[in-house]
Amino acid sequence: MNRTGTRREFVRDLGISAAALPFILNLPSLGFANQKERKQRLVIMFSPNGVMPTAFWPDAEGKLITLKESLKPLEPFKDRTLILHGVCDKVRGDGDAHMRGIGCLLTGTELFPGNIQGGSDTPAGWAKGVSIDQEIKSYLQSRPATRTRFGSLEFGVLVPERADTWTRMVYAGANKPIAPIDNPYQMFAKLYGRAKDQETLKSILDDLQEDLRKVEAKVSAEDRRLLEEHAGFVREMEQELKESKDETIGHAVPQLDPGVKKQNDNIPRISKMQIDLMVNSFTADFARVATLQFTNSVGQARMHWLGVNESHHELSHKPDSDKASQESLTKINQWFCGQMAYLARRLAETPEPGGTGSLLDNTLILWTNELGKGNSHTLDNIPFVLAGNGLDFRMGRSIKYKKLPHNRLLLALAHGMGHHIKHFGNPNFCGDGVLPNLS
């Protein structure tokens, strides 16, 4: 369809509301969308407390033939998965391993001295630098061809409201942590309007569905499919709102004290809603960068839906000889992997608006952790599992490095997104450039 008139006239004539505007104007056949170059996206997903190595890492390098139990949910995407072993967080300084694990994970630099005392080592404060997601966001937002409404979106699932080194992994700069939004309704309100309460949000949903109907006859068949999927998403959100009218879906947040028995049975539901919102935000081109943080470093979630009643952090401290605890930890990491697989599936089944293939063809998901192994608190062999083709890495492989700094992976993410910086974080860990053998 050829564009007629200006964007302003189009909006005026159809009476499109602010809630629907970003999504509708991103439909390629209307001619308003920015389609000058490929839309590359990066998603970084975090889960805490390390992994069980024997149930996680492939035995050999090379082509992925079989996945260990913790990674089984990624089987459908095996040829689009890349598993990196031997990538280590070499950043030292103040703070215990959990604090440096999450605080240095995306920043690649040390923590400031501070008054937050961990389980051991010296007290510490916030990280001394920007996180890689925000560095890439700033680069994309500086270019008209890649600028989006938000630049980046920070999603959370039961992240504690208290602000300390254990609960924040995203940094706008030195000493500037960014809190994720872990209430799906708050995220929906951010994306589609300023809702003060659920009743207001329901009216936004009503207006949005009406706007989608207005534009349906003016777009191509391909865009009409996107409209129908978007309308379906809106209806699902509306149903969620109705079902949760008399309940609280927000925080039942566990404290650091392992003796506090808080139940987190809404975690699966919140996770699905947040992932669906993220995929929807990519379809509307709200952002090209997103993070998804499950709980926090030293996360105490009790995953009753898996038949696991002990807290995640408590289990992670059990010895390797405790087979029951090891089985529970494997179940937990398999569940987190399942969330990554669900995100990959949703991206794979969603066409790229105005482009070729699916959203997954243009998105890289990176799943990581603050520790390599929970009971040793090691910062060696940090889990980095990648899925998708957004950065054109050679996928379908297992790579085993010899204890290379994770700064070089962060640098590779920037380069893969077109941002060719020479170093990132502590430059002492970037001397040999990007992590080798990715492309």
N, C-alpha and C positions, 0 to 999 in steps of 0.2 A: 504494500500500500504506500502511495506517495504522500508525503507530509503536505498538508494544506494549511496555510496560515502559520502564525507563530505559536510557540508553546503557550504563551499567555492567553492567546485567543482560544486555543484548544481547551485549556482548563476552564476559561470563563464560559464558553459555549456549552460545555457538558456539565458544568457545575461540580467538578471533581473536588472532593474534600482533601484536606491536608493529610489525612490518615492513609489514603490510597495513592496519593500523588507519586511518591518515589517509585513504587512498584510499577504503576501504569506507565510512567514516562520512561522506564527502562525497557519496555517492550520494543524490540527492534523494528517491527513493521510500522510503528508510529513515526519513526525517523528522528526521535529526540534522544535516543540512547547514545552513549559514548561507545562506539564500536571500532575505534581506530586501530586498536591492537588487542592481542590476546589478553584475557583477564586471568592472571595468575593469582592463586590464593594460598595462604598458609594458615593451618590450624595447629596449635600446640595444646595437647591434652596432658594433664598431670594427674597422677595418683600417687599416694605416699607409701612409705615404709619398706621400700625395697622389694625384691622378688626372690623366689626360690630358684636358684640357678639350674638345678637338674631338671626342673619342670618348665624351664623357660628358654634357655639358649639352645640353638641347633648344635648338633655334634660336630658338624663340619662346615667349612666354607663352601662357597659356590652356589649352584642353583638350589632353590628351596624345594626339597622333595617332600619332606614331612615336617610338620610343626609339632613342637612339644605341647603338653597338655594345656599350659597356661595360654598358649597362643592359638589353640584350635579354632576359636571363632573366626579367625582370619583366613581359614581354608579357602572360602570362595574367592578371596582376593590374593591368593598366594603369589600369582604372577605379577601382582602390583604391590608387593610388600618387600621391604628392605630391612634387614635386622643387623644392627651394628653392635658388635661385641668388642670390648677393649677400649672404649671411649671413656675417659676418666675426668672427673672434676679435680683439677690440680690446684685450684684456688685454696689458699690457706688463710691464716690470720685469725682474727677474733671469732668467737662463736663456736658452738658445738657442731657436730656433723649434720644434725638435722637442720640447724639454722643456716649453715653454709650451704647445705645441700639444696635448699629451696631458694635462698637469697642469692646464691651465685649461679644457680642453674641456667637462667636466661640472661644474666648480666655478665657472666664471665669475669667478674671482678670481686674484690674483697668487700667485707662488711665494715662499716664504720665502728669504732669503739662505741660502746653504749652501756646501758644499765639493764639489759634483758639477759638474765642468767639462764643458761641452758642446763642440761643434765650434767655437763662436765665442761672443761675448758674455761676460757675467759668469757665474760659477758660481752654482748655486741649490740649493735643497732641495725639500721637499714643498710642496704647495698650502696656502693659508691658510684654506681653508674646506671645507665639506661638498659632496659632489657631488649633483646634482639627483636622481639615482636614490635616494640614501639619504635626502635630504630628503623625497621623496614616500613612501618606505618608512616613515619615522618618523611621518608624518601618518596613513597607513593603519593602522599598528600602534597608534596612539593611540585608534582608534575600534573598539568591539566589532563593529560591522557589517562592517568591512573587515579585521579582524585575521586573520592567517594564521600557520601554524606557524613559518615562517622570515622572512616579510616580504619578503625579497629573496634572490635566488640569483645568485652571481657565477661565470659559466662562463668558461673560457679554452681556447685551443687553442695549445699550445706557447708559453706565456708564460714567459720566463726566471725561474728561481727567485730570482735575485739581485734584491734590492729597491732600486730607484733610480727617479729621476724619469721615466725613459723607459719603465718597465715597469708603472706603476700609473696607472689613470685613475679608480678609484672611491675615495672618501674618506668615512669616517665622521664626519670633522670636520677642523679645522685640524691639520695635521701627523699625520693618522691614515689613511694609505693602507690599503686592503683588498686583499689578494692574491686573484686569482681561482683557482678550482679547475680545473686543466686536465687532470686525470686522470679520465676517465669513471668508473672504478671507485671512486675516492675520492668523487666526486659521488654515485654510486649508494649508497655506504655512508652518506653524510651524510643522504640522503633516507630510507633504509630500515633503517638500523641501523649499529652500529659494527663494521665488519668489519676485522679485523687483517690478513687476507690473502685471497687469492682462494678458498681452500677454504672459509673461513668465509662468504664472500659467496655461494658456490654453495649453502650450506645455507640462507641467507636466501631465495634464489630458490626453493628447494624448498618451504619453509614458505609463501612467498607464494602460490605456485600452489595449494597445498592450501587456504589460507584463501579464495581466490577461488572455489574449488569449493564450499566450505561455504555461502557466502552467495548463490550463484547462484539458488537456488529461492525466495529471499525478496525479490527485487527485481522491478521492472517490466521489461517487454520492452526499453524504451529503456535502462535502466540495465544490463540484461543485455548489451546490445551494448557498452556502455562496459567492462564486465567482461571480455568476450571480447577486446576490443582491448588492454586492459591485460595480460591473460594472454599475448596474442601478443607484446607488448613484452617481457614477462619472459622468454619463451622465446628471443626474439632476443638478449637480453642474455646469457642462459645460453650460447647458441651462440657468441657473441663471446668469452666467457670460456674456453670449451673450445678455440677456435681460437688463442687468445693464450696458452695455457698455457706454451709454451716460448719465448715472445718477450716483449720489452719494448715496451709501447705508449706509454710515457711520454715522457720528454724525450730528444730529439736536438737540443738547443737551440743555435742559432747564437749566437755571441758578437758584440759590437759590431765587433770587428776583421773587416773584409770579407775578409781573407785566410784565415780559418778556414773550412774546407770541411766543414760539417756538413750531412747530408742529412735532410730532413724529410718523407720519403715517407709517413708515417702521418697527415699533416695531414688529407687528405680523410676518412679513416676516423674519426679523432677528432672532426672537425667533425660528421659525421652522428650519431655516438653522443651528443654533447653536445646537439645540437638535439633529438634524440628524447627525451632525458632532460628537457629543458626543457619540451617539449610535455606530456610525461607529468606533470611537476610541476604544470603549470597545471590539468590534468584533475583532479588530486588536491587542488587548491587549496592547495598548499604555500606559494605566494608569488604576489603580484600584480605584482612588479617583478623584472626579470632583466637582466643584462648578459652580453654574449658578446664577449670580446676575442681577436682573432686576433693572435698574436705580440705585438709591442710597437712603440712609436715607434722609428724606425730599424730596423724589422724586417728581418732578413737571410734570410728563408726562400728556399730554392731550389726552385722549383715544377717539379720534373722531370716530374710527371704532365701538365703542360701543354707539355712540350718546352722549358721555360725553365730554363737551367742557371746563369745568373748570379743573384746574390742580388738580392732585391727592392729593397733600399736602393741598391745599386750601380747598378741600372738606372734608378732614379728620379733619379739625378744626371746622366744622359746628356742631351746637348742635344736640342732639338726636331728638329734636322736629322738625327739618328740614327734613321732610319725603323725599322730592325730593333728597336731598343730600345723605340721608341714602340709598336710592334706587340706586343711582349712585355708591356709595362705594361698595354696595353688588355686582353690575355688575362687577366692577373692580376686586374684589377678586374672583368672579366666573371665570373671564377670566384668572387670574393667576392660579387658580386651573385647568383650562382647559389646561394650558401649562404643568402642572404636569401630568395630565391625558394623554396628548399626549406622553410625555416621557415614561410613564408607558406602554402605548400601543405599542410604538415602541420597547421597551425592551421585552415585552411579546411576540411579533410576531417574534423576532429574536432568533434563536436557539443558545444555548451555545456551542461555538466551542470546540470540544473535550470533552464536558461534557454532563450532562443530563439536560433536560428541556430547559428553555429559559433564556435569560439574566436577566429577572425580577426575576427569581427564585434565582438568586445569587446577586441581587442588592437591596440595600435599598435606597429609595429616601426620604429625609427629607426636607419639605417645612417649612420655618420659616419667621420671621419678627423682626424688631427691637423694636416694641411696641406691647402691648396687645390691646390698643384702642387709636386711634389717637387724639381725642379731649381732653382726660385726660392725655395723655403722660405717661400712666402707664407702668411700667415694670413688672407688675403682669400678670399672664395668657398670657404669650407670646405664640403665635400660634406655635404648633409643630404638624404637620400632616405627618405621615410616610406611605409609600406604598412600597410593594415589600417584598421579603423573604430572602434578602441577609444576614441579621444578625440573622435569626431564632427567631425573636420576635414572640409572639403570636398575630396574626393580626386579623382583623375583629372585633375590639373592640373600645369602648370609655372608657378611664380611667380618673377619676377625683381625682387629688391629693390635698392635703391641703397645698398649697403654698410651694412646695419643690424647692430648688435651681436648676437652670438649669445646674449647674456644674455636677450634678449627672447624667443628661442625656448625657452630653458630655463624661463623664467617661464610661457610658454604651456603647456608640458608639465605644470607644476604645476597651473595653472588647469584644464586639461583633465581632470585626475585629481581635481578638486574641492578642491584646496588653493589658496586664493585669497590668496597672499602678495603683498605690494606690490612687492618687489624680490628679486632673487636674485644672489648673488655680489657683484661690485662695483656698488653702487647707481648709480654715475655712468653705467652703460650700460643702465639700466632706466627712465630718466626718462619715456619715453613709453609705458610699460606693455608688454603682451604684443605679440609680433610680429603685425602687421596681416594681414587678408585670409586667415586660416587657416580660419575657420568661416563 
